[in-house]
Amino acid sequence: MAGVARTLLLVLLCMALPCTQVLAAPADEYAVKAAFIHNIAKFVEWPKQAAGGGKLRLCILGKDPFGENIAVLRGKPVGRMEWEVLPVGLTADMKSCQALFIAASAQDSLGQVRRRINGSPVLTLGDTRGFAEQGVMINFYLEDNKVRFEINREAAARAGLRIGSQLLRLGRIVTEQGGGK
């Protein structure tokens, strides 16, 4: 029964994707990850003060691994907001982002990034091994040639973000090294 429920939740999460892209080997890993980001955002609740004036700002820090795949998000609605996607550097005001994808090329700056957004309602995402254990809230990984994700609940709670139970059932829950300090 748990397998049926998990499959049903996976289908709900991936409504924007044809099932074959999610359940089979992804033709383009970053197209799948972009779709996952969109659908994950539907299951995250930001505090009211975090609303970006009708925009859900996804900032990409480091060398953009998505290429043109991220363009499908621009203007796409998520609830009452729509996606805005922009690259940022280390000196940018990352607190103005509702979601921040930290590329592998920026992994050496992860500690600095975490300090700069500490306590702000910024959903952090990445796809680098060990990122979730280091405080990134959603971290993508490949397993059996399928895109999966892990969730750091404590990091999200510290930022004032609430991750829906449906999403929590789909992801692998990870705890931080050192208790999130």
Summary of the structure (lengths in Angstrom):
residues: 181
radius of gyration: 15.2
end to end distance: 37.8
largest distance: 48.7
contacts: 549
relative contact order: 0.16
helix: 42%
strand: 24%
